[in-house]
Amino acid sequence: MEITIEEVMNYVDEEDGKFIRLAFRDAYGIQKNISIMPGEVRKAFIEGIPVNARQIAGFRESESGVLYLRPDASTLSVLPWRPDDGRVLRMFCDVCTADGNPYPGDTRYVLKKAVEEAAKAGIEFRFGSETEFYLFQKDEEGNITKIPYDEAGYMDIAPADRCENVRREICLTIERMGLTPERSHHEQGPGQNEIDFHYGKPLKAADQMTTFQMVVHTVADRYGLAADFSPVPLPGKAGNGYHINIYAVDKDGNDLARPAAAGIMEKIRDITLFLNPTNDSYARLGNNLAPDRVDWSDAGRSELMHIETVGEKTRAELRSPDASSNPYLVYALLIRAGLYGIEKNLSLPGEKDADGILLPSSRKEAAKLASSSDFVRSVIPEELIREYLG
């Protein structure tokens, strides 16, 4: 159900909202925001709030240098860690030109277009996430160290697991913002954690990932700690993955996860630059059970895709991405690659057998593959491709 401007204004008044953050992501998925006062909310919906595009990655090629944020009312939420008096609220925004049209380089718009393409084909995609992060101590002056918060291991419990209360507060905070974490536990590395989310519609799942990272950083800071989502925070230790569970059905409810997974596997080398965008991303691949080749199995070990069918439902888990990626671009590419597999009625290769095909071993190799890919150019606008190829 569409939320009206009046309903937003009433909510702001009821919650004593004094600052409204208009949030968006740049080309690389880094969250940005501008705060407005309640009296500007109506203007934000009708005219948009201007921002200096030339200072933001992915928007620098805007002709006028000014773009406009238009909030999505369905994402309105209170930031629960802020004061109860004069509360801070947040809405995610679409980035538009002065005439109100979507800006092509807005990654949220790129995802919206992919969702529309799937809807035209009668296909629904949903995504769940399993995201890992480290918690590091700070020194007496508040500087971030590389000293893990604990030395616990996989699924350990307190007192070895000192991160337990931090994870608990993260999950409770996320719930207060209207999202539902599925499960959480200590991961392999010292001070490493994982929190998972149920399947969600693509746009909500991407917004959710943005909220999740913000909450983790905020709660960690409240504990005097620093959260680190980077691919390899500690050399020689387990890296941080951003595993994505993929669900695909047609309008009759038929399970299409396998052909979708086959399409993703066929396009994975072309799109790896956007799933693994940093140099450190490639130090993670091939180590500590992170995949480095294009294969699959139902065992759930070090393969690119873990695929299992329980009853009538198939879960396809893609294990190569890391959280330095932009979830809006990631989901857009997975939808379009999945549609390709469905439309071509592709079958998965033999289990753990993809002719020895390897994932790119460096960002340079991934960039070369992306730059020559017609598929990538059919999904990602040129201004974003140029940004990534740099």
C-alpha positions as CSV (number, residue, x, y, z in Angstrom):
1,M,0.0,0.0,0.0
2,E,1.4,3.4,-1.0
3,I,2.2,5.8,1.9
4,T,1.0,9.3,1.3
5,I,3.0,12.5,2.1
6,E,0.4,13.4,4.8
7,E,0.9,10.0,6.4
8,V,4.7,10.7,6.5
9,M,4.1,14.1,8.0
10,N,1.8,12.7,10.7
11,Y,4.4,10.0,11.5
12,V,7.2,12.6,11.8
13,D,4.9,14.6,14.2
14,E,3.9,11.6,16.2
15,E,7.5,10.5,16.7
16,D,8.7,14.0,17.5
17,G,11.0,13.8,14.5
18,K,13.3,16.8,14.3
19,F,15.9,15.6,11.8
20,I,15.1,13.5,8.8
21,R,18.1,11.8,7.1
22,L,17.7,11.3,3.4
23,A,20.0,8.4,2.6
24,F,21.4,7.0,-0.6
25,R,24.5,5.1,-1.8
26,D,27.3,6.1,-4.2
27,A,28.6,3.9,-7.0
28,Y,30.6,1.7,-4.6
29,G,27.8,1.3,-2.1
30,I,29.0,3.7,0.5
31,Q,26.1,5.2,2.3
32,K,25.7,9.0,2.1
33,N,23.0,11.2,3.6
34,I,21.8,14.8,4.1
35,S,19.6,15.8,7.0
36,I,16.6,18.0,6.6
37,M,14.2,19.6,9.1
38,P,10.5,18.5,9.3
39,G,9.4,21.7,7.4
40,E,11.4,20.4,4.3
41,V,9.8,17.0,4.1
42,R,7.0,18.0,1.8
43,K,9.4,19.8,-0.5
44,A,11.6,16.6,-0.6
45,F,8.7,14.6,-2.0
46,I,7.5,17.2,-4.5
47,E,10.7,18.9,-5.7
48,G,13.5,16.8,-4.3
49,I,16.4,18.0,-2.2
50,P,19.5,19.1,-4.2
51,V,22.9,17.7,-3.6
52,N,26.3,18.5,-5.2
53,A,26.7,15.5,-7.6
54,R,30.3,16.4,-8.6
55,Q,31.5,15.3,-5.1
56,I,29.9,11.8,-5.2
57,A,31.3,8.7,-7.0
58,G,28.9,7.6,-9.8
59,F,27.2,11.0,-10.1
60,R,30.2,13.1,-11.2
61,E,29.1,13.0,-14.9
62,S,25.8,14.7,-14.2
63,E,25.4,17.5,-16.8
64,S,24.2,20.1,-14.3
65,G,26.4,19.1,-11.3
66,V,23.2,19.1,-9.2
67,L,21.0,16.1,-8.5
68,Y,17.9,15.7,-6.4
69,L,17.0,13.3,-3.6
70,R,13.4,12.1,-3.6
71,P,12.5,9.9,-0.6
72,D,10.8,6.5,-0.7
73,A,8.1,6.8,2.0
74,S,8.0,3.0,2.5
75,T,11.5,3.1,4.0
76,L,10.7,5.6,6.7
77,S,12.2,4.5,10.0
78,V,13.3,5.9,13.4
79,L,17.0,5.6,14.2
80,P,16.5,4.0,17.6
81,W,20.0,4.9,19.0
82,R,19.3,8.6,18.7
83,P,17.7,10.7,21.5
84,D,14.0,10.1,22.2
85,D,13.3,13.8,22.3
86,G,13.8,15.4,18.9
87,R,14.2,12.0,17.2
88,V,16.1,11.3,14.1
89,L,14.3,9.5,11.2
90,R,15.6,8.1,8.0
91,M,14.3,7.5,4.5
92,F,16.1,6.0,1.5
93,C,16.0,8.1,-1.6
94,D,16.0,7.8,-5.4
95,V,18.4,10.2,-7.1
96,C,16.8,12.2,-9.9
97,T,17.5,15.0,-12.3
98,A,16.0,18.5,-12.0
99,D,13.0,17.4,-14.1
100,G,12.2,14.5,-11.8
101,N,13.5,11.7,-14.0
102,P,15.7,9.0,-12.5
103,Y,19.4,9.6,-12.9
104,P,20.8,6.6,-14.8
105,G,23.8,6.3,-12.6
106,D,21.7,5.8,-9.4
107,T,22.4,2.2,-8.4
108,R,18.9,2.0,-6.7
109,Y,17.4,2.8,-10.1
110,V,19.6,0.2,-11.8
111,L,18.1,-2.4,-9.5
112,K,14.6,-1.2,-10.0
113,K,15.0,-1.6,-13.8
114,A,16.2,-5.2,-13.3
115,V,13.2,-6.0,-11.1
116,E,10.8,-4.5,-13.7
117,E,12.5,-6.7,-16.4
118,A,11.9,-9.8,-14.3
119,A,8.3,-8.8,-13.7
120,K,7.7,-8.5,-17.4
121,A,9.0,-12.0,-17.8
122,G,6.7,-13.2,-15.0
123,I,9.6,-14.0,-12.7
124,E,10.0,-13.1,-9.0
125,F,13.4,-13.0,-7.4
126,R,14.1,-12.8,-3.7
127,F,17.4,-12.6,-1.9
128,G,18.6,-13.5,1.6
129,S,22.0,-12.6,3.0
130,E,24.7,-14.1,5.2
131,T,27.2,-11.4,6.1
132,E,30.4,-11.6,8.1
133,F,32.3,-8.9,9.9
134,Y,35.0,-8.5,12.5
135,L,35.0,-6.6,15.7
136,F,38.3,-4.9,16.7
137,Q,39.3,-3.1,19.8
138,K,40.2,0.6,20.0
139,D,43.2,2.0,21.9
140,E,42.9,4.5,24.8
141,E,42.7,7.4,22.4
142,G,39.9,5.8,20.4
143,N,42.1,4.7,17.4
144,I,41.1,1.5,15.7
145,T,43.5,-1.4,16.2
146,K,43.8,-4.8,14.6
147,I,43.3,-6.5,18.0
148,P,40.2,-8.8,17.8
149,Y,37.6,-8.4,20.5
150,D,38.0,-12.1,21.3
151,E,39.8,-15.3,20.3
152,A,36.7,-17.5,19.9
153,G,36.0,-19.7,16.9
154,Y,33.1,-21.0,14.9
155,M,29.8,-21.0,16.9
156,D,31.6,-20.8,20.2
157,I,29.6,-19.5,23.2
158,A,30.4,-17.1,26.1
159,P,32.7,-16.5,27.8
160,A,35.0,-17.4,24.9
161,D,32.5,-15.5,22.6
162,R,32.7,-11.9,23.9
163,C,30.8,-10.7,20.9
164,E,27.5,-12.2,22.0
165,N,26.0,-9.1,23.5
166,V,27.1,-6.9,20.6
167,R,25.3,-9.3,18.1
168,R,22.3,-9.3,20.4
169,E,22.0,-5.5,20.4
170,I,22.6,-5.4,16.7
171,C,19.7,-7.8,16.1
172,L,17.4,-6.0,18.5
173,T,18.2,-2.6,17.0
174,I,17.5,-3.9,13.5
175,E,14.2,-5.3,14.7
176,R,13.2,-1.9,16.1
177,M,13.7,-0.5,12.6
178,G,11.2,-3.0,11.1
179,L,13.7,-5.6,9.8
180,T,13.9,-9.3,10.8
181,P,17.3,-11.0,11.3
182,E,17.1,-14.7,11.0
183,R,20.1,-16.0,13.0
184,S,23.5,-14.9,14.3
185,H,26.7,-16.6,15.6
186,H,30.4,-16.3,16.1
187,E,32.4,-17.1,12.9
188,Q,35.7,-18.8,12.3
189,G,38.0,-15.8,12.8
190,P,38.9,-14.2,16.1
191,G,36.3,-11.5,16.7
192,Q,34.4,-12.5,13.6
193,N,30.7,-12.6,13.5
194,E,27.8,-13.5,11.1
195,I,24.2,-12.3,11.0
196,D,21.8,-13.7,8.5
197,F,18.5,-12.4,7.0
198,H,15.5,-14.1,5.5
199,Y,14.6,-13.8,1.8
200,G,13.3,-10.3,0.8
201,K,12.2,-8.6,-2.4
202,P,15.3,-7.2,-4.1
203,L,14.9,-3.5,-3.4
204,K,14.1,-4.2,0.3
205,A,16.9,-6.6,0.6
206,A,19.4,-4.0,-0.8
207,D,18.0,-1.3,1.5
208,Q,18.2,-3.9,4.4
209,M,21.9,-4.5,3.7
210,T,22.5,-0.7,3.9
211,T,20.7,-0.5,7.2
212,F,22.4,-3.5,8.5
213,Q,25.9,-2.2,7.9
214,M,25.0,1.2,9.4
215,V,23.6,-0.5,12.6
216,V,26.6,-2.8,13.0
217,H,29.1,0.1,12.8
218,T,26.9,2.2,15.2
219,V,26.4,-0.5,17.8
220,A,30.1,-1.5,17.7
221,D,31.1,2.1,18.3
222,R,28.8,2.3,21.3
223,Y,30.7,-0.7,22.8
224,G,34.0,1.1,22.1
225,L,34.7,-1.2,19.2
226,A,35.1,-1.0,15.4
227,A,33.3,-3.2,12.9
228,D,35.2,-4.3,9.8
229,F,33.4,-5.7,6.7
230,S,36.4,-5.7,4.5
231,P,37.3,-8.9,2.6
232,V,40.5,-9.8,4.5
233,P,40.7,-7.8,7.8
234,L,43.5,-10.1,9.2
235,P,46.0,-11.7,6.8
236,G,46.0,-15.5,7.3
237,K,42.6,-15.5,9.0
238,A,39.1,-16.2,7.6
239,G,37.9,-13.4,5.2
240,N,34.5,-11.8,5.3
241,G,32.0,-13.1,2.9
242,Y,28.6,-11.7,1.8
243,H,26.8,-15.0,0.9
244,I,23.6,-14.4,-1.1
245,N,20.7,-16.9,-1.1
246,I,18.7,-16.7,-4.3
247,Y,15.0,-17.6,-4.7
248,A,13.3,-17.5,-8.1
249,V,9.8,-18.6,-9.1
250,D,7.4,-17.9,-12.0
251,K,3.9,-16.6,-11.7
252,D,2.6,-20.1,-11.1
253,G,5.0,-20.7,-8.2
254,N,7.3,-23.0,-10.2
255,D,10.8,-23.2,-8.7
256,L,13.4,-21.7,-11.1
257,A,16.4,-21.4,-8.8
258,R,18.5,-24.0,-10.8
259,P,18.3,-22.4,-14.2
260,A,18.8,-19.0,-12.6
261,A,21.9,-20.4,-10.9
262,A,23.1,-21.8,-14.2
263,G,22.8,-18.4,-15.8
264,I,24.7,-16.7,-12.9
265,M,27.4,-19.3,-13.2
266,E,27.7,-18.6,-16.9
267,K,28.0,-14.8,-16.4
268,I,29.9,-14.9,-13.1
269,R,33.4,-14.0,-14.5
270,D,31.9,-11.0,-16.4
271,I,30.3,-9.6,-13.3
272,T,32.9,-10.4,-10.6
273,L,34.3,-6.8,-10.7
274,F,31.0,-5.6,-9.1
275,L,30.7,-8.5,-6.7
276,N,34.3,-8.2,-5.6
277,P,35.3,-4.6,-6.3
278,T,38.5,-4.1,-4.2
279,N,42.1,-5.4,-4.6
280,D,41.7,-7.2,-1.2
281,S,38.6,-9.0,-2.6
282,Y,40.9,-11.3,-4.5
283,A,43.1,-12.0,-1.5
284,R,40.0,-13.6,0.0
285,L,39.0,-15.8,-2.9
286,G,40.5,-19.3,-2.8
287,N,41.4,-19.1,0.9
288,N,39.6,-20.4,4.1
289,L,36.8,-22.0,2.1
290,A,36.1,-18.9,-0.1
291,P,35.6,-20.1,-3.7
292,D,38.0,-19.4,-6.5
293,R,36.4,-21.5,-9.4
294,V,33.1,-21.7,-11.2
295,D,31.6,-24.8,-9.6
296,W,28.7,-25.9,-7.4
297,S,27.7,-28.7,-5.1
298,D,25.1,-29.6,-2.4
299,A,27.9,-30.0,0.2
300,G,28.3,-26.4,1.3
301,R,32.1,-26.2,1.4
302,S,34.3,-24.1,-0.8
303,E,32.3,-24.2,-4.1
304,L,31.0,-21.0,-5.8
305,M,27.4,-22.1,-5.4
306,H,25.8,-24.3,-2.8
307,I,22.5,-25.6,-4.2
308,E,20.1,-27.8,-2.3
309,T,16.5,-28.7,-2.6
310,V,14.4,-29.3,0.4
311,G,10.9,-30.4,-0.4
312,E,9.7,-28.3,-3.3
313,K,12.0,-25.4,-2.6
314,T,15.5,-24.9,-3.9
315,R,18.1,-22.7,-2.2
316,A,20.9,-21.4,-4.4
317,E,23.7,-19.7,-2.3
318,L,26.3,-17.7,-4.1
319,R,29.4,-17.6,-2.0
320,S,31.9,-15.3,-3.9
321,P,30.6,-11.8,-3.1
322,D,32.0,-9.7,-0.3
323,A,30.5,-6.7,1.5
324,S,32.7,-4.1,-0.2
325,S,30.2,-4.5,-3.0
326,N,27.2,-2.3,-3.7
327,P,24.1,-4.6,-3.1
328,Y,21.9,-2.7,-5.5
329,L,24.3,-3.5,-8.4
330,V,24.9,-7.0,-7.1
331,Y,21.2,-7.9,-7.1
332,A,20.6,-6.2,-10.4
333,L,23.3,-8.3,-12.0
334,L,22.1,-11.5,-10.4
335,I,18.5,-10.9,-11.5
336,R,19.6,-10.3,-15.1
337,A,22.0,-13.3,-15.1
338,G,19.3,-15.4,-13.5
339,L,16.8,-14.3,-16.2
340,Y,19.3,-15.2,-18.9
341,G,19.5,-18.7,-17.4
342,I,15.8,-19.1,-17.2
343,E,15.1,-17.8,-20.7
344,K,17.7,-20.1,-22.2
345,N,16.5,-23.0,-20.0
346,L,20.1,-23.6,-18.9
347,S,21.1,-26.6,-16.9
348,L,23.8,-26.7,-14.2
349,P,27.1,-28.3,-15.2
350,G,28.1,-31.5,-13.5
351,E,28.5,-31.1,-9.8
352,K,32.0,-29.7,-8.9
353,D,32.7,-29.8,-12.6
354,A,32.9,-26.6,-14.7
355,D,35.8,-27.5,-16.9
356,G,38.3,-26.1,-14.4
357,I,37.0,-22.5,-15.0
358,L,38.5,-20.1,-12.4
359,L,37.1,-16.9,-11.1
360,P,39.3,-13.8,-11.9
361,S,42.4,-13.8,-9.6
362,S,42.8,-10.1,-9.5
363,R,40.8,-6.9,-9.8
364,K,42.8,-6.1,-13.0
365,E,41.6,-9.4,-14.6
366,A,38.0,-8.8,-13.4
367,A,38.0,-5.3,-14.8
368,K,39.2,-6.6,-18.2
369,L,36.4,-9.1,-18.3
370,A,33.8,-6.6,-17.3
371,S,35.0,-4.0,-19.8
372,S,34.6,-6.4,-22.8
373,S,31.2,-7.8,-21.6
374,D,28.1,-7.0,-23.6
375,F,26.1,-8.5,-20.7
376,V,27.6,-6.1,-18.2
377,R,26.8,-3.2,-20.5
378,S,23.2,-4.3,-20.8
379,V,22.7,-4.0,-17.0
380,I,25.2,-1.3,-15.8
381,P,25.1,2.2,-17.3
382,E,28.3,3.5,-18.9
383,E,28.9,6.2,-16.2
384,L,29.1,3.4,-13.6
385,I,31.3,1.2,-15.8
386,R,33.7,4.0,-16.3
387,E,33.7,4.7,-12.5
388,Y,34.7,1.1,-11.8
389,L,37.2,0.8,-14.6
390,G,38.7,4.1,-13.4
